[in-house]
Amino acid sequence: MPISITVGVPAYARPDELRELIESVLACDPPPDELLICEDASPQRDAIRQIVYAQRLALARSGCRLRYVENERNLGYDGNLRMLIAQASGDYLMLLGDDDQLYSNAIAETRRYVGAHPEVRFVSRTYRRFSGHRDRGVLNETWLAKSDAVFDRGNSSPALIFRLCGFVGGLVVKTDWARELATSRYDGSLYYQYYLACHAYFGAGIGYIGKAIVAGRAQNPPLFGHAAAEAGVHVPGAYRPAARARMWRGVLDISADVERALGVPLVGAVMREMAGRQSFHIFEMMPAQGRRATLELFVELRKLGLVRSPLPWLLASFVLTFGAAAASGFRMLRRLQFAVERGLRIKC
């Protein structure tokens, strides 16, 4: 039988972006077998419902079945991912943030990859970031391999797991496998996909599609903080230092649990990754939040044991010294990184 693919979208309060997402699904050749949207009790529910149902006939004509679910209560990010996994009818579920978009090759590339690697239960991919228009506003392309691959404990460090799954758009899971791993233990961490990725890595490995199949919208503010598991820490509109620390503590908790359950080395490698490369990602956001928030973030990371390398100290000192002006330095470093990656085909 042919491999069936569900595109699953956890929707919350972004009706305009969701309309563009659905249009990108309609442009896929071939289309997914199913588009599953789980609306998470947002204030924009009526607008979202109207947009979804307006595309029902177009989706049916394309050969894509539409399923629209309205959660009775707000489940939060992690809970809504589990809802998508529970509701999906496809053999594989492709996750997509409600402000992301698919490229027309997304389903064809995914079906080709999973057909060639049936043992793989979790697949990552190359993706692009955009601002404004998906095609005219491309900011960068993020890749970990320029061709198809499988990353496992035999050919890569477990530090790579986080990089493979930190951005959720376009991640693909084997549906029945993911259902067997379902747990609410990590609700509020905002990293349920990391939990799944860890189990995949220490099993058959994490698959990787070398071509860009999805585009992620940049600069949209986060909307986390409405679910019971998120309230009190996550605040809609920004990643506060306490919220960022809660997310990273979730990553460390997941790592420790997987290490114990599977008897594998994981925590040390992940801590080095978080204190190194990943610390750049969060400190580059801090000039806009100010010196006080930067110091709060550093203190929170220190509590987690994530300032044992020089980089967090250097980055925090840079922002504390230059304040808002530090943003220009981070932008310059990013432009240099992307230029090197494009020109030399070397991953920085």
C-alpha positions as CSV (number, residue, x, y, z in Angstrom):
1,M,0.0,0.0,0.0
2,P,1.2,3.6,-0.6
3,I,2.6,5.5,2.3
4,S,0.1,8.0,3.7
5,I,1.1,11.3,5.2
6,T,-0.8,13.6,7.5
7,V,0.2,17.2,7.9
8,G,-0.6,18.2,11.5
9,V,-1.0,21.8,12.6
10,P,-1.4,23.0,16.2
11,A,-3.4,26.2,15.7
12,Y,-3.6,29.1,18.1
13,A,-4.7,32.7,17.4
14,R,-3.0,33.1,14.0
15,P,-5.8,33.0,11.4
16,D,-4.0,35.0,8.7
17,E,-0.9,32.9,8.8
18,L,-3.0,29.7,8.9
19,R,-4.7,30.8,5.7
20,E,-1.3,31.1,4.0
21,L,-0.3,27.7,5.4
22,I,-3.3,26.0,3.9
23,E,-2.6,27.7,0.6
24,S,0.9,26.2,0.7
25,V,-0.6,22.8,1.4
26,L,-2.8,23.2,-1.7
27,A,0.2,24.0,-3.8
28,C,2.0,20.7,-2.8
29,D,2.4,18.2,-5.6
30,P,1.4,15.7,-4.6
31,P,-0.8,16.8,-1.7
32,P,-0.7,15.2,1.7
33,D,-3.3,12.5,2.3
34,E,-4.7,14.5,5.3
35,L,-4.5,18.0,6.7
36,L,-5.2,17.8,10.5
37,I,-5.7,21.1,12.4
38,C,-6.1,21.0,16.2
39,E,-7.3,24.4,17.4
40,D,-6.3,25.0,21.0
41,A,-9.2,27.1,22.5
42,S,-7.8,30.4,21.3
43,P,-9.6,33.8,21.3
44,Q,-9.5,33.6,17.5
45,R,-11.3,30.3,17.2
46,D,-14.3,31.6,15.2
47,A,-11.9,33.3,12.6
48,I,-9.8,30.1,12.4
49,R,-12.9,27.9,11.9
50,Q,-14.1,30.2,9.1
51,I,-10.8,30.1,7.3
52,V,-10.4,26.4,7.6
53,Y,-13.9,25.6,6.3
54,A,-13.5,28.1,3.5
55,Q,-10.8,25.8,2.1
56,R,-12.6,22.5,2.6
57,L,-13.7,22.1,-1.0
58,A,-10.4,23.2,-2.5
59,L,-8.6,20.6,-0.3
60,A,-11.1,17.9,-1.3
61,R,-10.6,18.6,-5.0
62,S,-6.8,18.4,-4.5
63,G,-7.2,14.9,-2.9
64,C,-6.3,16.1,0.6
65,R,-8.8,15.1,3.4
66,L,-9.4,17.9,5.9
67,R,-9.9,17.2,9.6
68,Y,-10.5,20.1,12.0
69,V,-10.5,19.5,15.7
70,E,-11.4,22.1,18.4
71,N,-9.9,21.2,21.7
72,E,-12.3,21.5,24.7
73,R,-9.7,23.2,26.7
74,N,-6.3,24.7,26.0
75,L,-3.8,21.9,26.0
76,G,-0.7,24.0,25.4
77,Y,2.1,23.3,22.9
78,D,3.2,19.9,24.2
79,G,-0.3,18.6,24.8
80,N,-1.5,19.7,21.4
81,L,1.4,17.9,19.7
82,R,0.2,14.8,21.4
83,M,-3.3,15.5,20.3
84,L,-2.1,15.6,16.7
85,I,-0.3,12.4,17.1
86,A,-3.4,10.8,18.6
87,Q,-5.7,12.0,15.9
88,A,-3.6,11.6,12.8
89,S,-4.7,8.9,10.3
90,G,-1.6,8.8,8.2
91,D,1.3,6.4,8.5
92,Y,3.5,9.4,9.1
93,L,2.7,12.8,10.6
94,M,4.5,15.9,9.5
95,L,4.3,18.6,12.1
96,L,4.0,22.2,11.1
97,G,3.7,25.4,13.2
98,D,0.6,27.4,12.4
99,D,2.7,30.2,10.8
100,D,5.0,27.9,8.8
101,Q,4.6,27.0,5.1
102,L,5.4,24.0,2.9
103,Y,7.3,24.1,-0.3
104,S,5.6,22.3,-3.2
105,N,8.1,19.4,-3.0
106,A,7.4,18.7,0.7
107,I,5.2,15.6,0.4
108,A,7.0,14.1,-2.5
109,E,10.4,14.4,-0.7
110,T,9.0,13.0,2.5
111,R,7.3,10.1,0.9
112,R,10.5,9.3,-1.1
113,Y,12.6,9.5,2.0
114,V,10.5,7.4,4.3
115,G,10.0,4.8,1.5
116,A,13.8,4.5,1.3
117,H,14.3,4.4,5.1
118,P,11.3,2.4,6.5
119,E,13.2,1.7,9.7
120,V,13.5,5.4,10.6
121,R,10.8,6.7,13.0
122,F,11.7,10.4,13.2
123,V,12.8,12.6,10.3
124,S,14.3,16.1,10.3
125,R,14.9,18.3,7.3
126,T,16.6,21.4,5.9
127,Y,14.4,24.5,6.2
128,R,14.4,28.2,5.4
129,R,13.5,31.2,7.5
130,F,11.5,34.1,5.9
131,S,10.1,37.4,6.7
132,G,7.0,38.8,4.9
133,H,6.8,36.8,1.6
134,R,8.0,33.2,1.7
135,D,9.9,33.3,-1.5
136,R,11.0,36.9,-1.7
137,G,11.8,37.3,2.0
138,V,14.1,34.4,2.6
139,L,16.6,35.2,5.4
140,N,18.6,32.0,5.5
141,E,18.6,28.3,4.9
142,T,19.4,26.1,7.9
143,W,20.9,22.7,7.2
144,L,22.8,20.0,8.9
145,A,23.5,17.8,5.8
146,K,23.4,18.8,2.1
147,S,22.0,15.4,1.2
148,D,19.8,12.7,2.7
149,A,21.2,11.1,5.8
150,V,20.5,9.2,9.0
151,F,22.1,10.4,12.2
152,D,22.7,7.8,14.9
153,R,25.0,7.0,17.8
154,G,27.4,5.3,15.4
155,N,28.1,8.3,13.2
156,S,27.3,11.4,15.3
157,S,27.3,12.9,18.8
158,P,24.0,13.0,20.7
159,A,24.6,16.8,21.0
160,L,23.2,16.9,17.5
161,I,19.8,15.7,18.6
162,F,18.7,19.2,19.8
163,R,19.8,20.9,16.5
164,L,17.9,18.3,14.5
165,C,14.6,19.0,16.3
166,G,14.7,22.5,17.9
167,F,12.5,23.9,15.2
168,V,9.4,21.8,14.8
169,G,8.2,22.8,11.3
170,G,8.6,19.9,8.9
171,L,9.6,17.3,11.5
172,V,8.1,13.9,10.6
173,V,7.2,11.0,13.0
174,K,6.0,7.5,12.4
175,T,2.5,7.9,13.9
176,D,2.1,4.5,15.7
177,W,5.6,4.7,17.1
178,A,5.0,8.2,18.5
179,R,1.7,7.1,20.1
180,E,3.4,4.4,22.0
181,L,5.7,7.0,23.6
182,A,3.0,9.4,24.6
183,T,3.5,11.1,28.0
184,S,2.4,14.3,29.7
185,R,5.5,14.3,31.9
186,Y,7.2,17.1,29.9
187,D,4.2,19.4,29.4
188,G,5.3,23.0,29.7
189,S,8.8,22.4,28.5
190,L,7.8,23.3,24.9
191,Y,10.2,20.5,23.7
192,Y,8.0,17.4,23.4
193,Q,9.6,16.8,20.0
194,Y,13.0,16.6,21.7
195,Y,11.7,13.7,23.8
196,L,10.6,11.8,20.7
197,A,13.9,12.7,18.9
198,C,16.0,11.3,21.7
199,H,14.2,7.9,21.6
200,A,14.6,7.9,17.8
201,Y,18.3,8.7,17.9
202,F,19.1,5.8,20.2
203,G,17.0,3.5,18.1
204,A,17.2,3.4,14.3
205,G,18.5,7.0,14.2
206,I,17.1,10.4,13.1
207,G,16.5,10.7,9.4
208,Y,17.3,13.8,7.5
209,I,16.0,15.2,4.2
210,G,18.7,17.3,2.6
211,K,16.4,19.5,0.5
212,A,14.4,22.4,2.0
213,I,10.8,21.3,2.3
214,V,9.5,23.9,4.8
215,A,9.7,27.6,5.5
216,G,9.5,29.1,9.0
217,R,8.3,32.6,9.6
218,A,10.7,34.7,11.6
219,Q,10.0,37.4,14.2
220,N,6.5,36.2,15.2
221,P,6.1,36.6,18.9
222,P,5.6,33.4,20.9
223,L,2.0,32.7,22.1
224,F,2.8,30.2,24.9
225,G,1.5,30.7,28.4
226,H,-2.3,30.0,28.2
227,A,-2.3,26.3,29.2
228,A,-2.2,25.2,32.8
229,A,1.2,23.6,32.3
230,E,2.6,26.9,30.8
231,A,1.0,29.5,33.0
232,G,3.1,31.4,35.5
233,V,6.3,30.9,33.6
234,H,5.6,31.5,29.9
235,V,4.1,34.9,29.0
236,P,2.6,35.4,25.6
237,G,4.7,37.8,23.5
238,A,8.2,37.1,24.6
239,Y,10.6,34.6,26.0
240,R,11.3,35.8,29.5
241,P,14.5,34.6,31.2
242,A,12.5,32.4,33.6
243,A,10.6,30.9,30.6
244,R,13.8,30.2,28.7
245,A,15.3,28.5,31.8
246,R,12.1,26.4,32.1
247,M,12.5,25.3,28.5
248,W,16.1,24.3,28.9
249,R,15.4,22.6,32.2
250,G,12.9,20.5,30.3
251,V,15.5,19.5,27.8
252,L,17.9,18.5,30.6
253,D,15.1,16.6,32.4
254,I,14.2,14.7,29.2
255,S,17.9,13.9,28.6
256,A,18.3,12.6,32.2
257,D,15.2,10.4,31.9
258,V,16.2,9.0,28.5
259,E,19.7,8.3,29.8
260,R,18.3,6.4,32.7
261,A,15.7,4.5,30.7
262,L,17.9,3.5,27.9
263,G,21.2,3.3,29.7
264,V,22.9,5.6,27.2
265,P,25.2,8.6,27.6
266,L,23.3,11.8,26.9
267,V,23.2,14.5,29.6
268,G,26.9,15.5,29.3
269,A,26.8,16.0,25.5
270,V,23.5,18.0,25.7
271,M,24.8,20.2,28.5
272,R,27.9,21.0,26.4
273,E,25.7,21.8,23.4
274,M,23.4,24.1,25.4
275,A,26.3,25.9,27.1
276,G,28.0,26.3,23.7
277,R,26.3,26.8,20.4
278,Q,22.8,27.1,21.8
279,S,23.8,29.8,24.2
280,F,24.5,32.1,21.2
281,H,20.9,31.6,20.0
282,I,19.4,32.9,23.2
283,F,21.8,35.6,24.0
284,E,21.4,37.2,20.6
285,M,17.8,37.8,21.5
286,M,18.7,39.7,24.7
287,P,19.8,43.1,23.5
288,A,16.1,43.9,22.9
289,Q,15.2,42.9,26.4
290,G,17.9,44.9,28.1
291,R,20.7,44.4,30.6
292,R,18.6,43.4,33.6
293,A,16.9,40.6,31.7
294,T,20.3,39.5,30.3
295,L,21.7,39.2,33.8
296,E,18.6,37.3,34.9
297,L,19.0,34.9,32.1
298,F,22.7,34.3,33.0
299,V,21.7,33.6,36.6
300,E,19.0,31.2,35.5
301,L,21.5,29.3,33.3
302,R,24.0,29.2,36.1
303,K,21.5,27.5,38.3
304,L,21.2,24.8,35.6
305,G,24.9,24.4,35.4
306,L,25.1,25.8,31.8
307,V,27.7,28.5,32.2
308,R,30.7,26.2,32.7
309,S,32.2,27.1,29.3
310,P,33.5,30.6,28.4
311,L,30.9,31.4,25.7
312,P,27.9,32.2,28.0
313,W,30.2,34.5,30.1
314,L,31.5,36.2,26.9
315,L,28.0,36.7,25.4
316,A,26.4,37.9,28.7
317,S,29.3,40.4,29.1
318,F,28.9,41.6,25.5
319,V,25.3,42.4,26.0
320,L,25.8,43.9,29.5
321,T,28.6,46.2,28.1
322,F,26.9,47.4,24.9
323,G,23.2,47.0,25.7
324,A,20.9,47.4,22.8
325,A,23.8,48.2,20.5
326,A,25.0,44.6,20.9
327,A,22.2,43.6,18.5
328,S,24.4,45.0,15.6
329,G,27.3,42.8,16.6
330,F,25.0,39.7,16.7
331,R,23.6,40.5,13.2
332,M,27.1,40.9,11.8
333,L,28.1,37.5,13.1
334,R,25.0,35.9,11.7
335,R,25.6,37.5,8.3
336,L,29.2,36.2,8.4
337,Q,28.0,32.7,9.3
338,F,25.4,32.5,6.5
339,A,28.0,33.9,4.0
340,V,30.5,31.2,4.9
341,E,27.9,28.4,4.8
342,R,26.6,29.5,1.4
343,G,30.0,30.2,-0.1
344,L,32.1,27.3,1.3
345,R,29.3,24.8,1.9
346,I,30.7,24.4,5.4
347,K,28.4,24.2,8.4
348,C,29.3,26.7,11.1
